[in-house]
């Protein structure tokens, strides 16, 4: 029984080490990227939701590209937009946008590389074609 237990413990230790090696901590870049995608998706869902107030139709367009310098102004404008303050989903989305802005300008500002400053690209994005499901 003893060799089997020892072998089992060795196997568990080996698997644990492998899992720890592949689980890298999130970087500033990966956090910004995932939060911007989450915000963009939530905004799309909010626009198509029937249960949300009509003020959502008037919200500024929210397509985020963290490699575009204009995204900072886009986030500021969205957070400062005066309408829909009573719609919970919009308030939550504005809070996420505020968090993303704060992360980008303070915690991660040295890690960011802006590849463009094309503000029009955030208004009229060229999205990749949808793959058939």
C-alpha positions as CSV (number, residue, x, y, z in Angstrom):
1,X,0.0,0.0,0.0
2,X,2.8,2.4,0.8
3,X,4.3,2.6,-2.7
4,X,0.8,3.2,-4.2
5,X,0.2,6.0,-1.8
6,X,3.6,7.5,-2.5
7,X,3.0,7.3,-6.3
8,X,-0.4,8.8,-6.0
9,X,0.9,11.8,-3.9
10,X,3.7,12.3,-6.5
11,X,1.2,12.3,-9.3
12,X,-1.0,14.9,-7.5
13,X,2.0,17.0,-6.8
14,X,3.1,16.8,-10.5
15,X,-0.4,17.7,-11.7
16,X,-0.6,20.7,-9.3
17,X,2.7,22.0,-10.5
18,X,1.6,21.7,-14.1
19,X,-1.6,23.7,-13.3
20,X,0.3,26.4,-11.5
21,X,2.7,26.7,-14.4
22,X,0.0,27.3,-16.9
23,X,-2.1,29.6,-14.8
24,X,-0.4,33.0,-15.3
25,X,-1.6,35.9,-13.3
26,X,-3.6,38.5,-15.3
27,X,-1.6,41.4,-16.7
28,X,-2.7,44.9,-17.0
29,X,-3.1,44.4,-20.8
30,X,-5.2,41.2,-20.4
31,X,-7.4,42.9,-17.8
32,X,-8.0,45.9,-20.0
33,X,-8.7,43.7,-23.0
34,X,-11.2,41.5,-21.2
35,X,-13.0,44.4,-19.5
36,X,-13.3,46.3,-22.8
37,X,-14.7,43.2,-24.5
38,X,-17.1,42.7,-21.6
39,X,-18.3,46.3,-21.8
40,X,-18.8,46.2,-25.6
41,X,-20.8,43.0,-25.3
42,X,-22.9,44.3,-22.4
43,X,-23.6,47.4,-24.4
44,X,-24.8,45.3,-27.4
45,X,-27.0,43.3,-25.2
46,X,-28.4,46.4,-23.6
47,X,-29.3,47.9,-27.0
48,X,-31.2,44.8,-28.1
49,X,-33.0,44.3,-24.7
50,X,-36.7,45.0,-24.8
51,X,-37.0,45.5,-21.1
52,X,-34.7,48.6,-20.9
53,X,-35.9,52.2,-21.1
54,X,-36.0,54.0,-24.5
55,X,-33.2,56.3,-23.3
56,X,-30.7,53.5,-24.2
57,X,-31.3,54.3,-27.9
58,X,-29.9,57.7,-27.3
59,X,-26.7,56.6,-25.5
60,X,-23.4,57.3,-27.3
61,X,-22.2,54.3,-29.4
62,X,-19.9,52.2,-27.3
63,X,-17.4,50.2,-29.4
64,X,-14.1,50.0,-27.7
65,X,-10.7,49.4,-29.2
66,X,-8.0,49.7,-26.5
67,X,-5.3,50.2,-29.1
68,X,-7.0,53.4,-30.3
69,X,-6.0,56.5,-28.3
70,X,-9.5,57.9,-28.9
71,X,-11.0,55.2,-26.6
72,X,-10.1,57.4,-23.6
73,X,-12.3,60.2,-24.8
74,X,-15.0,57.7,-25.8
75,X,-15.0,56.3,-22.2
76,X,-15.2,59.8,-20.7
77,X,-18.1,60.8,-22.9
78,X,-20.0,57.6,-22.2
79,X,-19.6,57.9,-18.4
80,X,-20.5,61.6,-18.5
81,X,-23.6,61.1,-20.6
82,X,-26.5,62.6,-18.5
83,X,-29.4,60.4,-19.5
84,X,-30.4,57.0,-18.3
85,X,-29.2,57.5,-14.7
86,X,-32.2,55.7,-13.4
87,X,-31.7,52.6,-15.5
88,X,-29.8,50.2,-13.4
89,X,-28.2,48.3,-16.3
90,X,-26.9,51.6,-17.7
91,X,-25.5,52.7,-14.3
92,X,-23.7,49.4,-14.0
93,X,-22.3,49.7,-17.5
94,X,-21.1,53.3,-16.8
95,X,-19.4,52.0,-13.6
96,X,-17.5,49.4,-15.7
97,X,-16.5,52.0,-18.2
98,X,-15.3,54.3,-15.4
99,X,-13.2,51.4,-14.0
100,X,-11.7,50.7,-17.4
101,X,-10.8,54.3,-17.9
102,X,-9.2,54.5,-14.4
103,X,-7.2,51.3,-15.1
104,X,-6.0,52.6,-18.4
105,X,-4.9,56.1,-17.2
106,X,-3.4,55.1,-13.9
107,X,-2.5,51.5,-13.2
108,X,-1.6,50.4,-16.7
109,X,-0.7,53.6,-18.5
110,X,2.9,52.4,-19.0
111,X,1.8,49.1,-20.4
112,X,-0.4,50.5,-23.1
113,X,0.6,51.0,-26.7
114,X,-1.8,53.0,-28.9
115,X,-1.5,52.0,-32.5
116,X,-3.9,54.7,-33.8
117,X,-5.8,57.8,-32.9
118,X,-8.6,57.3,-35.5
119,X,-11.7,58.5,-33.6
120,X,-13.9,57.7,-36.6
121,X,-13.0,54.0,-36.3
122,X,-14.7,53.9,-32.9
123,X,-17.8,55.4,-34.4
124,X,-18.0,53.2,-37.5
125,X,-16.0,50.1,-36.7
126,X,-15.1,47.6,-39.4
127,X,-16.1,44.4,-37.7
128,X,-14.9,41.0,-38.9
129,X,-17.6,38.9,-40.7
130,X,-19.7,36.7,-38.5
131,X,-18.9,33.0,-38.8
132,X,-21.9,30.8,-39.5
133,X,-23.0,28.7,-36.6
